[in-house]
Amino acid sequence: MRQEWVLRVKGRVQGVGFRALACRLAEKESLFGTVRNCADGSVEIVAQGNEVDLDAFVTRLREMKNPISIERINIEKRAPTARFKEFTTLF
């Protein structure tokens, strides 16, 4: 069953290629959704997929290294609000 997780990623995640890497990781895990920079310096990811793939995605995000530095990932699990057909970066 498709789930939707909203991730708020904090740390050094803007201006270091994080969104592009997050998109590639999401596609490898067969996820759909969006990733965008937020005004407070964090990045918001809306990801849809099954729980196993979402868990694997979060684990891979946490493993990212220099120049990316993740301090914290807040996860909100909710019912899907839209049906995404791909994983895209929003500007």
PyRosetta script that sets phi, psi and omega in degrees:
from pyrosetta import init, pose_from_sequence

init()
pose = pose_from_sequence("MRQEWVLRVKGRVQGVGFRALACRLAEKESLFGTVRNCADGSVEIVAQGNEVDLDAFVTRLREMKNPISIERINIEKRAPTARFKEFTTLF")
pose.set_psi(1, 135.0)
pose.set_omega(1, -178.5)
pose.set_phi(2, -72.0)
pose.set_psi(2, 130.6)
pose.set_omega(2, 175.7)
pose.set_phi(3, -116.4)
pose.set_psi(3, 162.9)
pose.set_omega(3, 175.0)
pose.set_phi(4, -125.9)
pose.set_psi(4, 127.1)
pose.set_omega(4, 175.8)
pose.set_phi(5, -118.5)
pose.set_psi(5, 133.7)
pose.set_omega(5, 174.1)
pose.set_phi(6, -105.9)
pose.set_psi(6, 117.0)
pose.set_omega(6, -178.3)
pose.set_phi(7, -105.6)
pose.set_psi(7, 132.3)
pose.set_omega(7, 171.5)
pose.set_phi(8, -112.0)
pose.set_psi(8, 110.7)
pose.set_omega(8, -175.0)
pose.set_phi(9, -101.3)
pose.set_psi(9, 123.5)
pose.set_omega(9, -178.0)
pose.set_phi(10, -117.0)
pose.set_psi(10, 149.2)
pose.set_omega(10, -178.3)
pose.set_phi(11, 134.6)
pose.set_psi(11, -152.2)
pose.set_omega(11, 175.4)
pose.set_phi(12, -90.2)
pose.set_psi(12, 90.0)
pose.set_omega(12, -174.0)
pose.set_phi(13, -129.5)
pose.set_psi(13, 0.2)
pose.set_omega(13, 175.7)
pose.set_phi(14, -112.9)
pose.set_psi(14, 139.2)
pose.set_omega(14, 178.7)
pose.set_phi(15, 78.4)
pose.set_psi(15, 14.1)
pose.set_omega(15, -178.1)
pose.set_phi(16, -128.0)
pose.set_psi(16, 13.8)
pose.set_omega(16, 179.0)
pose.set_phi(17, 81.6)
pose.set_psi(17, 14.2)
pose.set_omega(17, -176.4)
pose.set_phi(18, -63.4)
pose.set_psi(18, -44.7)
pose.set_omega(18, -177.0)
pose.set_phi(19, -60.9)
pose.set_psi(19, -43.9)
pose.set_omega(19, 179.6)
pose.set_phi(20, -62.5)
pose.set_psi(20, -43.6)
pose.set_omega(20, 178.2)
pose.set_phi(21, -64.9)
pose.set_psi(21, -40.8)
pose.set_omega(21, 178.4)
pose.set_phi(22, -61.2)
pose.set_psi(22, -40.6)
pose.set_omega(22, 177.4)
pose.set_phi(23, -61.0)
pose.set_psi(23, -46.0)
pose.set_omega(23, -179.5)
pose.set_phi(24, -63.3)
pose.set_psi(24, -42.0)
pose.set_omega(24, 178.1)
pose.set_phi(25, -63.6)
pose.set_psi(25, -42.8)
pose.set_omega(25, 179.9)
pose.set_phi(26, -61.6)
pose.set_psi(26, -42.9)
pose.set_omega(26, 179.2)
pose.set_phi(27, -64.3)
pose.set_psi(27, -38.5)
pose.set_omega(27, 177.7)
pose.set_phi(28, -63.3)
pose.set_psi(28, -30.5)
pose.set_omega(28, 179.7)
pose.set_phi(29, -92.8)
pose.set_psi(29, 9.0)
pose.set_omega(29, 178.7)
pose.set_phi(30, 61.4)
pose.set_psi(30, 38.4)
pose.set_omega(30, 178.9)
pose.set_phi(31, -98.4)
pose.set_psi(31, 161.3)
pose.set_omega(31, 177.6)
pose.set_phi(32, -127.8)
pose.set_psi(32, 152.3)
pose.set_omega(32, 177.3)
pose.set_phi(33, 148.5)
pose.set_psi(33, -150.4)
pose.set_omega(33, -175.8)
pose.set_phi(34, -142.6)
pose.set_psi(34, 159.9)
pose.set_omega(34, 172.7)
pose.set_phi(35, -138.1)
pose.set_psi(35, 138.1)
pose.set_omega(35, -179.1)
pose.set_phi(36, -151.2)
pose.set_psi(36, 152.0)
pose.set_omega(36, 173.2)
pose.set_phi(37, -75.8)
pose.set_psi(37, 146.7)
pose.set_omega(37, 176.0)
pose.set_phi(38, -112.5)
pose.set_psi(38, 155.9)
pose.set_omega(38, -176.6)
pose.set_phi(39, -60.6)
pose.set_psi(39, -26.9)
pose.set_omega(39, -177.5)
pose.set_phi(40, -83.6)
pose.set_psi(40, 5.2)
pose.set_omega(40, 179.0)
pose.set_phi(41, 94.4)
pose.set_psi(41, -6.0)
pose.set_omega(41, 177.8)
pose.set_phi(42, -88.7)
pose.set_psi(42, 176.5)
pose.set_omega(42, 175.7)
pose.set_phi(43, -125.8)
pose.set_psi(43, 135.2)
pose.set_omega(43, 177.3)
pose.set_phi(44, -105.9)
pose.set_psi(44, 130.8)
pose.set_omega(44, 176.9)
pose.set_phi(45, -120.6)
pose.set_psi(45, 126.0)
pose.set_omega(45, 171.1)
pose.set_phi(46, -107.2)
pose.set_psi(46, 113.7)
pose.set_omega(46, -174.7)
pose.set_phi(47, -124.3)
pose.set_psi(47, 135.8)
pose.set_omega(47, 177.8)
pose.set_phi(48, -121.7)
pose.set_psi(48, 140.9)
pose.set_omega(48, 177.7)
pose.set_phi(49, 168.0)
pose.set_psi(49, -166.0)
pose.set_omega(49, 177.1)
pose.set_phi(50, -86.2)
pose.set_psi(50, 163.2)
pose.set_omega(50, -173.7)
pose.set_phi(51, -60.4)
pose.set_psi(51, -39.3)
pose.set_omega(51, -179.3)
pose.set_phi(52, -62.6)
pose.set_psi(52, -45.7)
pose.set_omega(52, -179.9)
pose.set_phi(53, -68.5)
pose.set_psi(53, -37.7)
pose.set_omega(53, 177.3)
pose.set_phi(54, -64.8)
pose.set_psi(54, -43.1)
pose.set_omega(54, 176.5)
pose.set_phi(55, -59.9)
pose.set_psi(55, -44.3)
pose.set_omega(55, 179.8)
pose.set_phi(56, -62.9)
pose.set_psi(56, -39.7)
pose.set_omega(56, 178.3)
pose.set_phi(57, -60.9)
pose.set_psi(57, -48.0)
pose.set_omega(57, 180.0)
pose.set_phi(58, -62.8)
pose.set_psi(58, -41.2)
pose.set_omega(58, 177.6)
pose.set_phi(59, -59.9)
pose.set_psi(59, -44.3)
pose.set_omega(59, -179.8)
pose.set_phi(60, -67.7)
pose.set_psi(60, -35.0)
pose.set_omega(60, 175.6)
pose.set_phi(61, -61.4)
pose.set_psi(61, -45.6)
pose.set_omega(61, -178.5)
pose.set_phi(62, -62.0)
pose.set_psi(62, -23.3)
pose.set_omega(62, -178.6)
pose.set_phi(63, -85.0)
pose.set_psi(63, -6.6)
pose.set_omega(63, -178.9)
pose.set_phi(64, -61.2)
pose.set_psi(64, 143.0)
pose.set_omega(64, -176.3)
pose.set_phi(65, -122.7)
pose.set_psi(65, -176.0)
pose.set_omega(65, -178.1)
pose.set_phi(66, -38.5)
pose.set_psi(66, 131.9)
pose.set_omega(66, 9.0)
pose.set_phi(67, -86.7)
pose.set_psi(67, -1.5)
pose.set_omega(67, 178.5)
pose.set_phi(68, -77.6)
pose.set_psi(68, 136.9)
pose.set_omega(68, 178.6)
pose.set_phi(69, -137.5)
pose.set_psi(69, 103.5)
pose.set_omega(69, -178.1)
pose.set_phi(70, -91.0)
pose.set_psi(70, 122.2)
pose.set_omega(70, 177.1)
pose.set_phi(71, -90.0)
pose.set_psi(71, -38.0)
pose.set_omega(71, -174.8)
pose.set_phi(72, -159.9)
pose.set_psi(72, 145.3)
pose.set_omega(72, 171.8)
pose.set_phi(73, -124.7)
pose.set_psi(73, 114.3)
pose.set_omega(73, 174.3)
pose.set_phi(74, -92.0)
pose.set_psi(74, 134.5)
pose.set_omega(74, -176.6)
pose.set_phi(75, -121.7)
pose.set_psi(75, 125.8)
pose.set_omega(75, 172.9)
pose.set_phi(76, -114.0)
pose.set_psi(76, 119.3)
pose.set_omega(76, 178.7)
pose.set_phi(77, -97.2)
pose.set_psi(77, 131.6)
pose.set_omega(77, -178.5)
pose.set_phi(78, -150.9)
pose.set_psi(78, 167.8)
pose.set_omega(78, 175.7)
pose.set_phi(79, -68.1)
pose.set_psi(79, 143.6)
pose.set_omega(79, -179.5)
pose.set_phi(80, -55.1)
pose.set_psi(80, 133.2)
pose.set_omega(80, -178.7)
pose.set_phi(81, -96.2)
pose.set_psi(81, -20.5)
pose.set_omega(81, 179.0)
pose.set_phi(82, -152.3)
pose.set_psi(82, 165.5)
pose.set_omega(82, 178.3)
pose.set_phi(83, -109.9)
pose.set_psi(83, 104.3)
pose.set_omega(83, 179.3)
pose.set_phi(84, -81.1)
pose.set_psi(84, 147.6)
pose.set_omega(84, 179.7)
pose.set_phi(85, -107.3)
pose.set_psi(85, -8.7)
pose.set_omega(85, -179.8)
pose.set_phi(86, -157.8)
pose.set_psi(86, -179.4)
pose.set_omega(86, 175.5)
pose.set_phi(87, -112.8)
pose.set_psi(87, 123.1)
pose.set_omega(87, -173.6)
pose.set_phi(88, -132.0)
pose.set_psi(88, 158.3)
pose.set_omega(88, 173.8)
pose.set_phi(89, -96.8)
pose.set_psi(89, 130.9)
pose.set_omega(89, 175.1)
pose.set_phi(90, -100.6)
pose.set_psi(90, 142.5)
pose.set_omega(90, 179.3)
pose.set_phi(91, -107.6)
pose.dump_pdb("model.pdb")
